[in-house]
Amino acid sequence: MQDQKEKKRKESILDLSKYLEKTIRVKFAGGREASGILKGYDPLLNLVLDNTIEYLRDPDDPYKLAEDTRELGLVVCRGTSVVLICPMDGMESIPNPFISQD
């Protein structure tokens, strides 16, 4: 009976253990973005981030990020709202190749 319970337990799709104690950037449903040091996670992708910084959106264009940020400190991010997780090391912004650059 114990074996059946262990088989039913779902494994996480992502292995975030390699990002523990490293800075990651997270995008959420609704458009919010934040970055912080990953302190912990669970199979439902609930995340614990420390030294968290939220990137505020432009009030005129909700799809565009402004240069403004705010510090949040220690945060628990609900896994159901997480859309994207990426490491900050090696990440850089590039211009959109599908928009003509005038």
Phi, psi and omega in degrees: 000324178295323179295323180295321179294321180292326179290325181286336180296125182279144175267151178290144179290322183260144173255096182272002183299330180287347179257001178300138181064020176237157181280129177234161175244136184235133173251140184245158172300137183099349173101354179290150177225144178212158174224149179185177180274123181288116180258335181187165180200169175224177183298340179271007181067022167293133186241145171247118181242139177246157183052045186283138176238127176264135177265115185281151180268157177291127182295334179279327181230100185295348180268354183250135177279137175272173178283348183286144175225164171220142181274131181250338181081227181276125186225144169253121182258127181287130186296331182291340180262354180285127179254320186214140175231128177218149178287147178281332178290124178085006179263136176213151178277139176235154177291149180293119182286349183265357177251133181292130182269108180265000000 
